[in-house]
Amino acid sequence: MNKLRTTITAIGKYTPKRILANPELEKMVDTTDEWIRTRTGVIERHIVEKGEATSDMGAAAFEDMKNRFSVDPLDIDLIIVATVTPDMFFPSTAAIIQHSIGAKNAWGFDLSAACSGFLYALVAGLQFIETGQHQKVLIFGADTMSSITDYTDRNTCVLFGDAASVVLLESTKGNDDSGIIDSIVKMDGAGQKYLYMAGGGSKNPPTHETIDKKMHYLYQEGRPVFKFAVSKMVETATEILERNSLTGQDITLFVPHQANIRIINACASKLKLKDEQVMRNIDKYANTTAATIPLGLIEAMDEKRIKKGDIILLTAFGGGFTWGSILLRWGFNYG
């Protein structure tokens, strides 16, 4: 088959209405608004209401996309949901979203790569487009991090929020040179001990003991995660630019995973990027795991920071360890 170029043709987002700001966290754990701002860059985060799940956020993100771009759910061929907080082990969150949005002609699956999940899902989705097997693929980045966050642990509870976003992948038309230019995705399982959730799976199924030990909450060792995140994000970002004969000056926008403002700034500095080239919205949403990068893209689109033809660099790092970079040329103007 002839290889086709894959491009993003539509995008949508959803953030829960409830906002958990730093002053409220001051009442919950031993922390301060100043400490959270200076150490993480977070001012507030969105948190789901009771009973609101990852699939609900995903379906709402698709509704936003549909309203913006008139996407017909019956045209969708495939749904890939990047998440570490599925509604349940099975059926997949992709199946639940498929039913919710009425995408009766689509099949799909969930993909777990933590904070790199959206990049992994993009790379998976473009294979189906480039081979000509499918024409319209939905890629969701959606996580309900509040469901696995221990709000008595001041080191982690300040970091995370809930959100979902979705993009539509299609092949480019005619001489259109927009689309995904290149991608690098990597993994090193040796990093598993620094960022994980131990309980709930086949190794540690739910028991009174696992609950008492708080094994159903995420665990993170901040220092090694920070060190690896900066080095690996910069490494793949530099590699993908160099092998496409580009430099940081050629990038309109750098959209890094929003894990921590210090990680974002360290990466931007090492890549020698100007402030206006870097997407930062961690202050409003915190770390929404697989949703951070598509949230950044849609905010940049709404704020007219990107236009058709602009080159955008996406970079992420997550538990596993997983990491990677994607280089793309934006395919449309909006608004």
Residue pairs with C-beta under 8 A, 6 or more apart in sequence:
1 131
1 132
2 132
3 130
3 131
4 129
4 130
4 131
4 132
4 171
4 172
5 130
5 171
5 172
5 176
5 177
5 178
5 179
5 180
6 125
6 126
6 129
6 130
6 169
6 170
6 171
6 172
6 179
6 180
7 169
7 170
7 171
7 172
7 176
7 178
7 179
7 180
7 328
7 329
7 331
8 167
8 168
8 169
8 179
8 297
8 328
8 330
8 331
9 69
9 168
9 169
9 170
9 331
9 332
10 65
10 68
10 69
10 71
10 167
10 168
11 65
11 68
11 69
11 165
11 166
11 167
11 168
11 294
11 297
11 298
11 301
12 61
12 62
12 63
12 64
12 65
12 66
12 67
12 68
12 69
12 165
12 166
12 298
13 61
13 64
13 163
13 164
13 165
13 166
13 291
13 294
13 295
13 298
14 57
14 58
14 60
14 61
14 63
14 64
14 163
14 164
14 165
15 46
15 162
15 163
15 285
15 295
16 46
16 47
16 48
16 49
16 52
16 57
16 162
16 163
17 46
17 49
18 46
18 47
18 48
18 49
19 44
19 45
19 46
19 47
20 44
20 45
20 46
20 47
20 161
21 43
21 44
22 31
22 32
22 33
22 36
22 37
22 42
22 43
22 44
22 158
23 33
25 31
25 36
25 157
25 158
26 32
26 33
28 151
28 152
28 157
29 151
29 152
29 153
29 154
29 157
29 158
30 154
31 154
31 158
33 43
36 42
36 43
36 158
37 43
39 260
39 262
40 158
40 159
40 260
40 261
40 262
40 282
40 286
41 260
41 261
41 262
41 264
41 280
41 282
41 283
42 158
42 159
42 261
42 282
42 283
42 286
42 287
43 283
43 284
44 283
44 284
44 286
45 160
45 161
45 162
45 285
45 286
45 288
46 161
46 162
46 163
46 285
47 146
47 161
47 162
48 56
48 57
48 144
48 146
48 147
48 162
52 144
53 87
53 144
54 81
54 83
54 85
54 86
54 87
54 93
54 142
54 143
54 144
54 164
55 87
55 93
55 96
55 97
55 100
55 142
56 100
57 142
57 144
57 162
57 163
57 164
58 81
58 93
58 97
58 100
58 140
58 142
58 164
58 166
59 97
59 100
59 101
60 164
61 140
61 142
61 164
61 165
61 166
62 71
62 73
62 97
62 101
62 138
62 140
62 166
63 101
65 71
65 166
65 168
66 73
68 334
69 168
71 168
73 101
73 102
73 103
73 104
73 106
74 102
74 103
74 104
74 105
75 105
75 135
75 136
76 103
76 105
76 106
76 136
76 137
76 138
77 105
77 106
77 107
77 128
77 134
77 135
77 136
77 137
78 106
78 107
78 108
78 125
78 128
78 134
78 136
78 137
78 138
79 94
79 97
79 98
79 103
79 106
79 107
79 108
79 109
79 137
79 138
79 140
80 94
80 108
80 109
80 110
80 111
80 121
80 124
80 125
80 137
80 138
80 139
80 140
81 92
81 93
81 94
81 97
81 108
81 109
81 110
81 111
81 121
81 140
81 142
82 110
82 111
82 112
82 113
82 117
82 118
82 120
82 121
82 139
82 140
82 141
82 142
82 290
83 93
83 110
83 111
83 112
83 117
83 140
83 141
83 142
83 143
83 289
83 290
84 112
84 114
84 117
84 143
84 148
84 197
84 289
84 290
84 319
85 142
85 143
85 144
85 145
85 147
85 148
85 289
86 92
86 93
86 110
87 93
87 96
92 108
92 109
92 110
93 110
93 142
94 108
94 109
94 110
94 140
95 108
97 103
97 108
97 140
98 104
98 106
98 107
98 108
103 138
106 138
108 138
111 117
111 120
111 121
111 124
113 119
113 120
113 121
113 187
113 290
113 318
113 320
113 322
114 195
114 289
114 290
114 318
114 319
114 320
114 322
115 257
115 259
115 287
115 289
115 290
115 292
115 316
115 317
115 318
115 319
115 322
116 185
116 257
116 316
116 317
116 318
116 320
116 322
116 323
116 324
117 141
117 143
117 289
117 290
117 318
117 322
118 139
118 141
118 290
118 291
118 292
118 293
118 294
118 316
119 183
119 185
119 293
119 314
119 316
119 324
119 325
119 326
120 185
120 322
120 324
121 139
121 140
121 141
121 290
122 139
122 167
122 169
122 180
122 183
122 314
122 326
123 183
123 185
123 324
123 326
125 137
125 139
125 169
126 137
126 169
126 180
126 183
128 134
128 137
129 135
129 137
129 169
129 170
129 171
130 171
132 171
135 170
135 171
136 168
136 169
136 170
137 168
137 169
137 170
138 166
138 167
138 168
138 169
139 166
139 167
139 168
139 169
139 294
140 164
140 165
140 166
140 290
141 164
141 165
141 166
141 288
141 289
141 290
141 291
141 292
141 293
141 294
141 295
142 163
142 164
142 165
142 166
142 290
142 291
143 162
143 163
143 164
143 288
143 289
143 290
143 291
144 162
145 160
145 161
145 162
145 218
145 287
145 288
145 289
146 160
146 161
146 162
148 197
148 216
148 217
148 218
149 156
149 157
149 160
149 217
149 218
150 156
150 157
150 214
150 217
150 218
151 157
153 217
155 220
155 222
156 217
156 218
156 219
156 220
158 286
159 259
159 260
159 286
159 287
160 218
160 286
160 287
160 288
160 289
161 285
161 286
161 287
161 288
162 288
163 285
163 288
163 291
163 292
163 295
164 291
165 291
165 294
165 295
165 297
165 298
166 294
167 294
167 297
172 178
172 179
172 331
176 331
177 329
178 308
178 309
178 328
178 329
178 330
178 331
178 332
179 328
179 329
179 331
180 326
180 327
180 328
181 244
181 311
181 327
181 328
181 329
182 240
182 243
182 244
182 326
182 327
183 240
183 324
183 325
183 326
183 327
184 236
184 239
184 240
184 324
184 325
184 326
185 322
185 323
185 324
186 232
186 236
186 322
186 323
186 324
187 320
187 321
187 322
187 323
188 320
188 321
189 320
189 321
190 321
191 224
191 228
191 319
191 320
191 321
192 319
192 320
192 321
193 221
194 220
194 221
194 224
194 225
194 228
194 319
194 321
195 218
195 219
195 220
195 221
195 225
195 318
195 319
195 320
195 321
196 218
196 219
196 319
197 215
197 216
197 217
197 218
197 219
198 204
198 210
198 215
198 219
199 206
199 210
199 211
199 213
199 215
199 216
200 206
200 210
200 215
200 216
204 210
204 215
206 216
210 216
226 260
226 262
226 263
228 317
228 321
229 259
229 260
229 263
229 317
229 323
230 263
230 266
230 267
230 270
232 317
232 321
232 323
233 256
233 257
233 263
233 267
233 315
233 316
233 317
233 323
233 325
234 267
234 270
234 271
236 315
236 323
236 324
236 325
237 254
237 267
237 271
237 313
237 315
237 325
238 271
239 325
240 313
240 325
240 326
240 327
241 247
241 248
241 250
241 251
241 313
241 327
244 327
246 311
246 327
248 254
248 271
248 272
248 273
248 277
250 311
251 273
251 277
251 311
251 312
251 313
252 277
252 305
252 306
252 310
252 311
252 312
252 330
253 277
253 278
253 279
253 300
253 305
253 306
253 310
253 312
253 313
254 267
254 268
254 271
254 273
254 277
254 278
254 279
254 312
254 313
254 315
255 279
255 293
255 296
255 297
255 300
255 312
255 313
255 314
255 315
256 263
256 264
256 267
256 268
256 278
256 279
256 293
256 314
256 315
256 316
257 287
257 292
257 293
257 315
257 316
257 317
257 318
258 264
258 280
258 281
258 282
258 285
258 286
258 287
258 288
258 292
258 295
258 296
259 282
259 287
259 292
259 317
260 282
260 287
261 280
261 282
261 283
263 317
264 278
264 280
264 282
267 315
268 275
268 277
268 278
279 296
279 299
279 300
279 305
281 295
281 296
281 299
282 292
285 291
285 292
285 295
288 295
289 318
292 316
293 314
293 316
297 306
297 312
297 314
300 306
301 334
301 335
302 334
302 335
304 335
306 312
306 330
307 330
307 333
308 330
308 331
308 332
308 333
309 329
309 330
310 329
310 330
311 327
311 328
311 329
311 330
312 327
312 328
312 329
312 330
313 325
313 326
313 327
314 325
314 326
314 327
314 328
315 323
315 324
315 325
315 326
316 322
316 323
316 324
316 325
317 323
